[in-house]
Amino acid sequence: MTGAALLSASAMAVAASGAAPQFDVQRIVTDIKTLASDEFEGRGPATPAEAKTIGYIAAQMKAAGLTPAGDKDGWFQDVPLRMSNITGTPALSMTIGGATQPLAQGGEIAVRAAETGQSSVKFADLPLVFVGYGVKAPERGWDDFKGVDLKGKIMVVLVNDPDFEGGEGDFGGKLMTYYGRWTYKYEEAARQGAAGVLVVHESEPASYGWATVKNSNTNTMFDIVRADPKAAHTQMEGWIQKDLAAKILAASGIDFDAAKAAARKKDFKPIPLKATMSSDYAVKSEIITSHNVAGLVRGSKYPDETVIYSAHWDHLGIGAPDAKGDTIYNGARDNASGTAALLELARAYAKGTKPERSVLFLAVTAEEKGLLGSEYYADNPLRPLATTAGVVNMDGPFGVEKTTNFSISGAARLDLLTMLTEEGEKLGRHYTPDARPEAGSFYRSDHFPMAKRGVPAISFNPGRELVNGGAARGKELGDIYTRDRYHQPADQYDDSWDTGSWAGDMTLLYNVGRRVVDGHGWPNWSADSEFRAARDASAAQRK
């Protein structure tokens, strides 16, 4: 019997003891407007805005009646991070086919502040090597490197998987694997001993435009504190525009599209390029402490067992101006909305019927820098992971128009999804799979660090099938947001948003959590999931 079936019977009591409350949509709107206001300066970690942001969240949790659940019985969990900034304007250039050209930071190229702890990045005329998709996957019989020596060289790599535009089926089609994420490519470059790595940007396989790349990579960088940061990072990590990559390949006698086609096959071999790169820029690196915010509603019957609702409070802070001169990256949908949903759920649980399991409301830091707050929590949990029954994460949980469906990030199969689907159907909503599986959303939100340690975890998506206009208009609005607002100063609250689905979204989020909270079964992953073994192994740690 699956965990979902076990929970179905015990959750019958939910209807009597934990029926969903009425949610105050206007209060949610107020929280979004507050957190996404210019006063909160884009909620950048380790800026004056952090203290204001986490103070606001903690105050709302306290007012709701939650118990502090952070370090030392306070509201906060300390999250030590390495913070790195490029100081001044980086001097970057390439020599392509014998001709040297300067590169403008944020123009043709976007390089990140080195996360290795070094104080400068200075090198001259390092050769470039095209390594296809930069994947080494022995279990798939795939190796893009074929023994090439990348020491003292810059690795040039395509974004996403070999299957994104066809391939041979080795990576499961359009659904992105972790090998397609830029984070993997950076990690693999370090394992290969490369001097640096440049990811070639294309909007479709990346799932966002160049503006997102520029705004996310040319500001302050954060990483977890590592004993050997050079084992995880090369000295230079960055992106280049497709046109520049095509020019480099053309100078080497290779057509860009032909190179991509070759890279989609197992027999691809690395291609030395007739181009070199030089750089010179200073980096300020220091260890800082950011914070997760944690509040608890203690369970009445099983207080040592936990269900987590999570959302990230951070955004990009203050950065380069947009075309209107706006420098504040407000992050209304991403993710003031998720934080507002978290706070409203906290109020509902605190003031409603006592839950049987404890419920932890966790607002995490530095999601935009690589899921760092949730990664730190997963390594240093405030509540044991073995007795954490499930995680419901909220990252942009509300649509801007009323929807008939809902979804989750990625295509994982687990009991939590079964329960979410069943609870949605009771409300007249239906589940549809992730509309953009190629975007790798499963690896891009704060449920992932918990999932890879075996804890059943989902990240809720409000769906794209609109009452007015259906899926086609939903896709249109989603594409507009990604192009014009995502990770840009324009991600601000708009009074024209249709909040008609929001109370229903909140009810669904509450009901699926309550079903796990008031059941004593243990949700699990599907039998063929890569996360199943870790979850099964943790069963012995439960009483």
C-alpha positions in Angstrom: 0.0 0.0 0.0 1.4 3.4 -0.9 1.8 6.3 1.5 -1.0 8.0 -0.4 -3.4 5.2 0.3 -2.3 5.0 4.0 -3.0 8.7 4.3 -6.3 8.6 2.5 -8.1 6.7 5.4 -6.6 8.7 8.2 -7.1 12.0 6.4 -10.9 11.4 6.5 -10.8 13.2 9.8 -9.5 16.3 8.0 -13.0 17.2 6.8 -14.2 17.3 10.4 -11.2 18.6 12.2 -9.2 20.6 9.7 -11.5 22.0 7.1 -9.9 24.8 5.1 -10.4 28.2 6.5 -11.4 31.3 4.6 -8.3 33.0 3.3 -7.9 36.8 3.2 -6.8 37.5 -0.4 -6.5 41.2 0.4 -4.1 40.5 3.2 -2.0 38.4 0.8 -2.0 41.3 -1.7 -0.8 43.6 1.1 2.1 41.3 2.0 3.1 41.1 -1.7 2.9 44.9 -2.1 4.9 45.4 1.1 7.7 42.9 0.3 7.9 44.0 -3.3 7.9 47.7 -2.6 10.9 49.9 -3.4 11.3 50.3 0.4 12.5 46.6 0.5 15.1 47.3 -2.2 14.6 44.0 -4.0 15.3 41.9 -0.9 19.0 41.2 -1.6 20.7 38.9 1.0 23.5 40.6 3.0 22.1 44.0 2.2 20.3 46.4 4.6 17.1 45.0 2.9 17.7 41.6 4.4 17.2 42.8 8.0 14.0 44.6 7.0 12.7 41.6 5.1 13.3 38.9 7.6 12.2 41.2 10.4 8.9 41.7 8.6 8.4 37.9 8.1 9.3 37.1 11.7 6.9 39.8 12.9 4.1 38.4 10.8 4.8 34.9 12.1 4.8 36.2 15.7 1.5 38.0 15.2 0.0 34.8 13.7 0.8 32.9 16.9 3.7 30.7 15.7 6.5 29.5 17.9 10.1 30.5 16.9 11.8 27.5 15.4 15.2 28.9 14.4 18.7 28.6 16.0 18.8 29.3 19.8 15.0 29.3 20.0 14.8 32.4 17.8 13.1 33.1 14.5 16.2 32.9 12.4 18.5 30.1 11.2 22.0 31.5 10.5 23.2 30.6 7.0 26.9 31.2 6.5 27.7 32.1 2.8 30.6 33.2 0.8 29.8 36.5 -0.8 31.7 37.6 -3.9 31.6 40.8 -5.9 33.5 42.0 -9.0 35.0 45.4 -8.1 35.2 47.9 -10.9 34.6 47.0 -14.6 36.1 43.8 -15.8 38.5 43.9 -18.7 37.5 41.1 -21.0 38.6 40.3 -24.6 38.8 37.5 -27.1 41.2 37.0 -30.0 39.1 35.3 -32.7 40.8 34.1 -35.9 43.7 36.4 -35.1 41.6 39.6 -34.5 41.3 40.9 -30.9 38.0 42.4 -29.8 37.0 43.7 -26.3 33.9 42.2 -24.7 31.4 44.3 -22.7 30.2 42.9 -19.4 26.5 42.3 -19.8 26.7 42.8 -23.6 28.2 39.8 -25.4 29.3 38.2 -22.2 28.3 38.0 -18.5 30.9 36.7 -16.1 30.3 36.0 -12.5 32.4 37.1 -9.5 34.8 34.2 -8.8 33.5 32.0 -6.1 36.8 30.3 -5.4 37.9 32.9 -2.8 40.6 34.4 -5.0 41.0 38.2 -5.0 41.4 38.6 -8.8 40.8 36.8 -12.1 43.7 37.6 -14.4 44.8 35.5 -17.4 45.9 36.1 -21.0 45.3 34.2 -24.2 43.8 31.0 -22.8 42.6 28.8 -25.6 38.9 28.0 -26.0 37.5 24.4 -26.5 34.0 23.5 -27.6 32.8 20.5 -25.6 29.2 20.2 -26.8 26.8 19.9 -23.9 29.6 19.3 -21.4 28.0 16.1 -20.1 29.8 13.1 -18.6 27.1 10.5 -17.8 28.6 7.0 -17.5 25.2 5.4 -16.7 24.1 6.7 -20.2 27.3 5.8 -21.9 27.9 9.5 -22.6 31.1 11.4 -22.5 31.5 14.8 -24.2 35.1 15.1 -23.1 36.7 12.0 -24.6 39.8 12.5 -22.5 40.5 16.1 -23.6 42.9 18.0 -21.3 41.2 21.2 -20.3 43.8 22.5 -17.9 44.6 26.1 -18.8 41.7 26.2 -21.2 38.3 27.8 -21.3 35.4 25.3 -21.8 32.6 26.5 -24.2 29.4 24.5 -23.6 25.8 24.5 -24.8 22.9 24.9 -22.4 20.3 22.2 -21.7 20.5 18.5 -22.8 21.5 16.8 -26.0 17.9 15.7 -26.5 16.4 19.3 -26.4 16.4 19.7 -30.1 16.2 16.1 -31.2 19.1 14.0 -30.0 19.0 10.2 -29.9 16.8 9.7 -26.8 19.6 9.2 -24.3 18.3 11.9 -22.1 14.6 11.2 -22.2 13.5 13.8 -24.6 12.5 17.4 -23.8 12.3 16.8 -20.0 15.5 18.4 -18.8 17.8 16.2 -16.6 20.2 17.7 -14.1 22.9 17.4 -16.9 21.1 20.2 -18.7 21.4 22.7 -15.8 24.1 25.4 -15.9 24.9 24.5 -12.4 25.9 21.0 -13.5 28.1 22.4 -16.3 29.9 24.7 -13.9 30.5 21.7 -11.5 31.7 19.5 -14.4 34.1 22.2 -15.6 35.7 22.2 -12.2 35.9 18.4 -12.1 37.6 18.5 -15.6 40.2 21.0 -14.3 39.2 23.7 -16.8 40.5 27.3 -16.2 37.0 28.6 -17.0 33.6 27.9 -18.5 31.3 29.8 -20.8 27.7 28.7 -21.4 26.3 29.6 -24.8 22.9 31.3 -24.2 19.9 30.6 -26.4 16.5 31.7 -25.1 14.6 28.5 -25.9 16.9 25.9 -24.4 17.7 28.2 -21.4 14.0 29.0 -21.0 14.7 32.7 -20.5 16.2 35.6 -22.4 19.6 37.3 -22.2 18.2 40.0 -19.8 17.7 37.2 -17.2 21.3 36.0 -17.7 22.8 39.4 -17.5 20.8 40.4 -14.4 21.4 37.2 -12.6 25.2 36.9 -13.2 26.7 40.3 -13.1 25.7 41.2 -9.5 26.7 39.8 -6.1 27.4 36.0 -6.1 26.8 33.8 -3.1 27.8 30.2 -2.4 27.8 27.8 0.6 31.0 27.9 2.6 33.2 25.1 1.2 36.4 23.6 2.5 37.8 23.6 -1.0 35.8 26.0 -3.2 38.1 25.3 -6.2 36.8 21.8 -6.3 33.3 23.1 -7.2 34.2 26.2 -9.2 36.6 27.4 -11.9 38.1 30.8 -11.5 35.8 32.2 -14.3 32.2 31.2 -14.8 30.0 33.0 -17.3 27.7 33.0 -20.3 28.1 34.3 -23.9 25.5 35.3 -26.5 24.8 32.9 -29.3 26.1 35.3 -32.0 29.5 35.5 -30.3 29.7 31.7 -30.1 28.7 31.4 -33.8 31.5 33.9 -34.6 34.1 31.9 -32.7 33.0 28.6 -34.3 33.0 30.2 -37.8 36.6 31.4 -37.3 37.4 27.8 -36.7 35.7 26.7 -39.9 32.6 25.3 -38.1 28.9 26.2 -38.6 27.1 26.8 -35.3 24.1 24.7 -36.1 26.3 21.9 -37.5 28.3 21.9 -34.2 25.1 21.6 -32.2 23.9 18.7 -34.4 27.2 16.9 -33.8 27.0 17.5 -30.1 23.6 15.7 -30.0 25.4 12.4 -30.7 27.4 10.1 -28.5 30.4 10.1 -30.8 30.9 13.9 -30.5 34.5 14.9 -29.8 35.7 18.2 -28.3 36.7 20.8 -30.8 39.7 23.1 -30.2 38.7 26.6 -31.3 40.8 29.3 -33.1 40.1 31.7 -30.3 41.6 32.7 -27.0 40.3 34.8 -24.1 41.9 37.2 -21.7 40.5 38.8 -18.5 41.5 41.1 -15.7 39.2 42.0 -12.8 39.3 42.2 -9.1 37.1 40.2 -6.8 36.1 41.0 -3.2 35.2 37.8 -1.3 34.1 37.5 2.3 32.1 35.1 4.5 28.8 36.6 5.6 25.8 35.3 7.5 22.4 35.4 5.9 19.2 33.9 7.5 16.3 31.6 7.0 13.2 32.4 8.9 11.4 29.6 10.7 8.1 29.5 12.6 6.3 26.4 14.0 2.8 25.2 14.8 3.4 22.3 17.2 1.5 19.1 16.5 -1.0 17.8 19.1 -0.4 14.0 18.6 2.9 13.7 16.8 4.9 16.8 17.6 8.2 15.3 16.6 7.0 14.7 13.0 7.0 17.6 10.6 5.4 18.9 7.4 7.1 21.9 5.9 5.7 24.8 3.9 8.6 26.7 2.2 9.2 29.8 0.1 12.2 31.9 -0.6 12.2 35.5 0.6 15.1 36.8 -1.4 15.4 38.4 -4.8 18.1 40.2 -6.8 18.3 43.4 -4.8 19.6 46.6 -6.5 21.3 46.2 -9.9 21.8 47.6 -13.4 19.1 50.0 -14.6 16.6 48.9 -17.1 15.5 51.0 -20.1 13.4 53.2 -17.7 16.3 53.7 -15.3 14.8 51.5 -12.6 17.5 49.7 -10.5 15.3 47.9 -8.0 14.5 44.3 -8.8 11.3 44.1 -6.8 10.5 40.4 -7.3 6.7 40.5 -6.8 5.8 37.2 -8.4 9.4 35.9 -7.7 8.9 35.5 -4.8 7.1 38.0 -2.7 4.0 36.1 -3.7 5.3 32.8 -2.3 6.3 34.4 0.9 2.9 36.0 1.2 1.2 32.6 0.7 3.5 31.1 3.4 2.4 33.8 5.9 -1.3 33.4 5.1 -1.0 29.6 5.5 0.8 30.1 8.8 -2.0 32.3 10.1 -4.5 29.6 9.1 -2.7 26.8 10.8 -2.0 28.8 14.0 -5.6 29.9 14.4 -7.4 26.8 13.2 -7.8 23.3 14.6 -4.6 22.0 16.2 -2.6 19.9 13.6 -1.6 16.4 14.6 1.9 16.7 13.2 4.0 19.8 13.6 4.0 22.3 10.7 7.2 24.3 10.0 6.9 27.5 8.0 10.3 28.1 6.4 11.3 31.3 4.5 14.7 30.6 3.0 17.4 32.9 1.8 19.6 32.9 -1.4 17.4 30.9 -3.7 18.3 33.2 -6.5 22.0 32.3 -5.9 21.6 28.6 -6.3 19.0 27.4 -3.7 21.6 28.1 -0.9 19.2 28.7 2.0 17.3 25.5 1.4 20.6 23.6 0.7 21.9 24.7 4.0 18.7 23.8 5.8 18.8 20.3 4.2 22.4 19.8 5.5 21.5 21.4 8.9 17.8 20.7 9.5 16.0 22.3 12.4 13.7 19.3 12.4 15.1 15.8 11.4 14.6 15.0 7.7 13.8 11.3 8.5 10.7 12.5 10.4 9.7 15.2 7.9 6.7 13.8 6.1 6.7 16.1 3.2 7.5 19.6 1.8 5.2 21.9 -0.1 7.2 24.7 -1.7 5.7 27.9 -3.2 7.6 29.9 -5.8 5.3 32.2 -7.8 2.2 30.2 -6.6 -0.4 32.6 -8.0 -1.4 33.3 -11.6 -2.3 36.8 -12.8 -5.6 35.5 -14.2 -8.0 32.8 -13.0 -7.1 29.2 -14.0 -8.9 25.9 -14.1 -5.8 23.7 -13.6 -2.6 23.5 -11.5 0.7 21.8 -11.8 4.1 21.3 -10.1 7.6 22.0 -11.2 9.0 19.1 -13.1 7.6 15.6 -13.7 8.5 13.7 -10.5 6.1 10.9 -9.5 5.3 10.8 -5.8 2.5 10.3 -3.3 2.3 14.0 -2.6 1.4 14.7 -6.2 -1.3 12.0 -6.0 -2.7 13.7 -3.0 -2.5 17.2 -4.6 -4.3 15.9 -7.6 -7.1 14.3 -5.6 -7.5 17.4 -3.4 -7.5 19.6 -6.5 -10.3 17.5 -8.1 -12.4 18.0 -5.0 -12.2 21.7 -5.7 -13.0 21.4 -9.4 -9.4 21.9 -10.5 -7.4 19.4 -12.6 -3.7 18.6 -12.7 -1.7 19.1 -15.8 2.0 18.2 -16.2 4.6 20.9 -16.2 4.0 22.9 -19.4 7.8 23.6 -19.9 9.6 20.4 -18.9 12.6 21.5 -20.9 13.1 24.4 -18.4 14.4 22.0 -15.7 12.1 23.7 -13.1 12.4 20.7 -10.8 16.1 21.6 -10.2 15.4 25.4 -9.8 13.3 25.7 -6.7 13.7 25.1 -3.0 12.1 21.7 -2.8 15.0 20.2 -4.7 17.6 20.1 -1.9 15.0 18.3 0.2 14.0 15.9 -2.6 17.5 14.8 -3.4 17.9 13.8 0.3 14.8 11.7 0.0 12.1 13.9 1.5 9.0 13.9 -0.6 8.7 17.5 -1.9 6.8 19.4 -4.5 6.8 23.0 -5.7 3.3 24.2 -6.6 2.5 25.9 -9.9 -0.9 27.7 -10.4 -1.4 26.4 -13.9 -1.8 28.1 -17.3 -5.3 27.1 -18.5 -7.2 30.3 -18.1 -10.9 30.7 -17.6 -10.7 33.4 -20.2 -8.5 32.4 -23.2 -7.5 28.8 -22.2 -4.0 27.4 -22.4 -3.1 29.5 -25.4 -3.6 32.8 -23.6 -1.9 31.3 -20.5 1.2 30.5 -22.5 1.1 33.9 -24.0 1.0 35.6 -20.6 3.7 33.3 -19.3 6.0 34.1 -22.2 5.4 37.8 -21.7 6.3 37.5 -18.0 9.5 35.6 -18.8 10.5 38.0 -21.5 9.6 41.3 -19.9 9.5 40.9 -16.1 11.3 37.8 -14.9 14.5 38.8 -13.0 14.0 42.4 -14.2 12.9 45.5 -12.3 9.5 45.2 -14.0 8.5 42.3 -11.7 6.2 44.5 -9.6 2.7 44.1 -8.3 0.1 45.3 -10.7 -3.4 46.2 -9.5 -4.8 44.8 -12.7 -3.9 41.2 -11.6 -6.9 39.0 -11.4 -6.8 37.3 -8.0 -9.8 35.1 -8.7 -7.9 31.9 -8.3 -5.9 32.9 -5.2 -8.4 31.7 -2.5 -8.7 28.4 -4.4 -4.9 28.0 -4.7 -4.6 28.7 -0.9 -7.3 26.2 -0.1 -5.6 23.5 -2.3 -2.2 24.2 -0.6 -3.8 24.0 2.8 -5.8 20.8 2.1 -2.9 18.8 0.7 -0.7 19.9 3.6 -3.4 19.2 6.1 -3.9 15.7 4.7 -0.3 14.9 5.4 -0.4 16.7 8.7 -3.4 14.8 10.1 -2.4 11.4 8.7 0.2 9.2 10.2 1.4 7.5 7.0 4.6 8.4 5.2 4.4 9.6 1.7 7.1 8.3 -0.7 8.4 8.5 -4.2 7.5 6.2 -7.0 9.3 2.9 -7.0 11.5 3.9 -9.9 12.4 7.4 -8.5 16.1 8.2 -8.0 15.0 9.6 -4.6 13.2 6.5 -3.3 16.3 4.7 -1.9 17.2 7.7 0.3 13.7 7.9 1.6 13.4 4.1 2.3 16.8 4.2 4.2 15.4 6.9 6.5 12.5 4.8 7.6 14.6 3.1 10.3 15.2 6.4 12.0 11.5 6.9 12.7 10.0 5.7 16.0 
